[in-house]
Amino acid sequence: MKLTIRVIGSDRTIKAEASANNSVYLVYNQEYAQGDMLCLCAEAQGYVVACLEDSMPETYGYLASNYEMAVPFGEKRASYSPKSFTGKVHLLTARVATDEEISRYRNLALNPFDCHENKGLFPHATANVETRGESVFAARNAINGNHANAGHGEWPFESWGINRDPDAQMRIDFGRTVCVDKAVFTTRADFPHDSYWTQATIEFSDGSQEVVKLSNSYDEQIFDFSPRKVAYAIIKELKKADNESPFPALSQIELWGKEEK
């Protein structure tokens, strides 16, 4: 499968591009400018392993259509490491996933390169509320693989913040049908600033639900359930603990399983 990586400027001109079959890399030898976009394209839908910023981990995902990410500047950069997207030399890579990678049991909700503008590289997280619209409280933070949860705000303590909304929901779209059988919650634990949830409901695209009991733990909270074939999951009906803090938040949500082949 032919893969193409591009850096596109604010005027949509192509500033750099590389294409190859099955595996491609692009070395971009200048600083990013505000308005630049990183793009990953393929001639067909398929499973890929991509790393479009060399200070971040590569991600396995399903490329359903062209992927674009705005290079973050200003407040948008606060949810990333200060090392990310800086400097005059950048290495961007992508390759077709191997059969072994595709068949592996994994966290199917993981995507460090998710972003608001992502329409093509799955999984993708969205929410009906993000605290003050700030990047450090965006839904994408809860699927980026970072479990640091003893603080809040800028990286490495970015999280999904719900702006005190009891009706807050997060949706994770997989972009294809997958088979999941486990959820792992890492709730933010910046006590006493933070509160926590005592219960959450996971609603799946097949109509099934799982109600999980949560606690004020720094640790991952793991919940196994019967396997089900789904295209998305919604985290909802978050029940806050009866304490003084109004600030529960989610550091990571993991949904484990395999591809439905």
Steps between C-alpha positions, in 0.01 A plus 500: 500500500636840404538742791562875481610742772467874442565825681246752373518874563225732616420581136464125423819489295711187541822597681645146505385157388616138487328192355591131497344157497435345844748717694579870467695769684530875460781717637381859533795735534347818635301630792126460485298815436162586645230350281708204383321166471642147517328260262502124450332358190463151355363362177264273696364453850715288726696447821807716547771577754581870494721749682457854374703661780830341598470591870176302528433125491383339179137398480318206349170594345251465220538753219149535357570822307760774480628609842582861580634657817565868559847554644421635848604852596431717803243360740452194278858391574444481877370143485818375328857464623700824460731297275223424250468682165804719570837538328620507141506127421195273518466132412153375404442130430219264406475140389242233433439291813615138491261206528643429845426856614148489360417175682647610835291554815540870576352822634280591204426847643864617481591782261766755606440686171128553544381862475183699446553517123569127465251339263707212368732328752311294755435474789362853544364655821232768526305643792197719558701717738867587555589738782514858364591358159862474615733248336617365837144379567415364154355153446802397291718516813321197645610273213859622451664233717620732778394369843659776715211603724637662818456854366285700261549750222794503261688189382572251650172541692264565209161330539139506388331767711121517514449861619293374797232372260310199644382413147851480355561223247798381299469296183777286353454406136703208368434564130426129445354210696721367779455242775553637853490327839672730750495863613769673705437836667776724633324785675679823583618499859632847583359488851372706677442717191323216321186306566433161340216293359347210687328356194503521121304338220655377176246481219600310187377529142332158523265640768668324793620681811746442781467683833832523684576604858790741542702619800741779593805304386822607332512158336343359188150362567438191286164357396456180298178422317367262238641559149290709265534626144467878492578807291503753785470538877356785707612580855202658676292528819804598704406506869714739704601419855332698777796715599596867490696506175298561180779375271495134396691426179626212288869448429464188282235264371611173342281254311675171438430239239577386146415590145184339368632334185 
